[in-house]
Amino acid sequence: MVKIDLNFVKGLTLEERAALVSGKDFWFTAKVPGVDRMMVSDGPSGLRKQDLSVSPTDINDSVDAVCFPSSALTASSFDDSLLFNLGSHLGVAANAEHLGVLLGPGVNIKRSPLAGRNFEYFSEDPLLAGRMGTAYVKGVQEKDVGVSVKHFAANNREDQRFTSSSNIDERALREIYLAQFERIVKEAQPATLMCSYNRLNGVLNSQNQRLLTEILRNEWGFEGLVMSDWGAVGDHVAAIKAGLDLEMPGKGQVSVDEIVTAVKEGRLQESTLNRSALRILRMVEKWGKDAATAEDYDKEEQHNFARQVADESIILLQNKNQQLPLKKSESVAIIGELAAKPRFEGGGSSHVNAHYLVTPLQAAPTNAQYAQGYSLDSEQEDEGLLNEALQLAKSSDKVIIFAGFPEEMETEGFDKTSISLPLNQNRLIEQVAQVNPNITVVLQNGSALEMPWAGKVGAIVETYLAGEAVGEATWDILTGKVNPSGKLSETFPLRLQDNPTYGTFGKDHDQEDYHEGIFVGYRYYDLHEMPVLFPFGHGLSYTSFEYHDLVVQEGTDEVNVSLQVTNTGEVAGKEVVQLYVANHVSRVEMPVKELCNFAKVDLQPGETKTVEMRLSRRAFSWYNINNEQWEADNGRYEIMLGSSSRDVRLTADFKLTIGVDPLGEVTEDTYIGEVWNSNNPKIQEALEKSGLYDALKPMMADDAWVAISANMPLRSLTAAGVDEERREAFLKELR
């Protein structure tokens, strides 16, 4: 066993070091004397390890593996422990296949519902994405398999993803698009991060030194390796200088030659090359596997766990008149080709050669009958299929329609142009509703969609891409074997036009301008008091929950929130208690409220549990671009507890005192009203000692002038008849 250190690296030839910083081929790192190669593999929701004896790139030639639900669904569990266990299961499978690093999870923000890869990402909210990602990473790495968290950063569209620039203001970048990566790095230390294809504010991410070195390593303390997305490197030498370590895949001898030449010509310092080579060797040393032959592992248990994950994550969006759960005595019509040919996984790097797919039609109750209803190969209505579906619906007590996006509509590599279901599916739902109103629509889709028929159907169940146990899990929910507890991790707008990116997303070939800033997802809809189809955090249950006895207490470095939750229904169920904070003190644009914590609680009928949640200073913070730091301002906040972002059950006003004075430094440009109304005892003392208090008191007591007086800066006091000496004395006292 060789000792991997800088001396070992220096002992390698220049060509060997140059080979290390480029992938040997599509899936392996380079081999050097004393250190074997290591294999990486796609696998955010199941292994896509390629069968190298057939093809290194064909997604249909990957090994047999259990396909777990996509991140779009798993995030809807709002369950850290479930995501940890998902990571552990993926780690077991990766170990058996002797993989060193699993390429996932994807944690980019769902900025637009048109983004073609939304199914592979967790949420529109950075806290939820960060928590789910952290748990997933810890679960995988506990099994001695590394992960590559992707795609770093601001990779929020697929069209022109190799060249387009995501242009984002610094505050939105920090609060929305980097926050989940920051949490994962600080709390889980992933083996690697994968840089994305795009540019960030004009600089290609693979050679963005501020992103890869200054922020990731110097600020956050990242200790691992940075690899490129496949083909993301533009200038290999510039990339290594900026902090990229591993180009994937390598370009063969071309990659070696360009690095060797750059070192010999003095364009790349040998020490910089050594730094990256050492990181790669340490990654292989820690995560690499010796054997090459796959081992057996319990795929049946993994399949059953995939079913459990889906059970815990599927969302009951609507349930008028207790349409669900189905009763055993009811005759059931199953309509829709997706029941027989389900959309259960994402395309591209998320594609898994599923071990054992169970379709909804296969898992259906014996008293159910099936009609195809529409064709997935066309958007046009088929009169024969439609009439068959209508006849079956007329003769059945309940109708279950399976609807969703065909894979051709959303996958890696391109963005969508619409969030409407295919025409034949929408028309089918509308027409069936005319002959039988007892309809449940079961959705299979990767991201938010429009539902013009929502008011005409009884129930709506969102399964997203539910993995290979899609059939079993779907009927678990429909029949009440499992009480649904999933919550939406993204907002479903009424129309695409309501989304803040509408009209600008993907319109510029080279530039993607993030006009909405921090107002992404529910932050935008709340700010504009805009009605939505289904809000962030929404999800129904077959039971009901009561929130009561809210207590908020400030500690020396945190705020502690506790409340009691009671299951007031007749069946056991799980509730996701969501804690939002409204900032009423900071002197900058703020969201109406932000998700700052959540907890999932399991309750028997009539049972009450105390839920306790902690809020750190960061929960009250915003990113101050002038000071280049996070700032928690003292003053009034509102603590909100609810079942969704639009279903707040308990609120409490709260005054924070463990932060900083939001007024900041008092200067001649500070306004009189800010000084007068400040709670800072130093400011109040300075007002008294300088005599400025007595001078301002008449002005601030005059109802006719108080608003105008408050809106004057200190430097204009002479215009109001206050002598400069008092102003200077006041400022001197503060200094």
Secondary structure, DSSP 8 states (H G I E B T S, - for coil): ----SHHHHHHS-HHHHHHHTB-SSSSB---BTTB---BEEE-TTS-B-B-TTT-SS-GGGB-EE-----HHHHGGG--HHHHHHHHHHHHHHHHHTT-SEEE--B------TT-TTGGGS--SSHHHHHHHHHHHHHHHHHTT-EEEEEEETT----TTTTT-EEE--HHHIIIIISHHHHHHHHHH--SEEEE-SSEETTEEGGG-HIIIIIIIIIIT---SEEEE-TT--S-HHHHHHHT--BBSS--THHHHHHHHHHHHTTSS-HHHHHHHHHHHHHHHHHH--S--S-----HHHHHHHHHHHHHHH-EEEEEGGG--S--TTS-EEEE-GGGTS---S-SGGG--EES----HHHHS-TTEEEE--S-TT-SS--HHHHHHHHHHHHT-SEEEEEEE--GGGSBTTB--S--S--HHHHHHHHHHHHH---EEEEEE-SS----TTGGGSSEEEE--S--TTHHHHHHHHHTTSS------SS-B-SSGGGSTTTTTTTTSSSEEE-TTTT--THHHHHHTT---SB-TT--B-SS-EEEEEEEEEE-SSEEEEEEEEEE-SSS-EEEEEEEEEEE-S-SS---S-EEEEEEEEEE-TT-EEEEEEEEEGGGGEEEETTTTEEEEB-EEEEEEEEEETTEEEEEEEEEE-SSB-TT-S--TTSBHHHHHT---HHHHHHHHHHTHHHHHHHHHH-TTTHHHHHTSBGGGGGGGT--HHHHHHHHHHH-
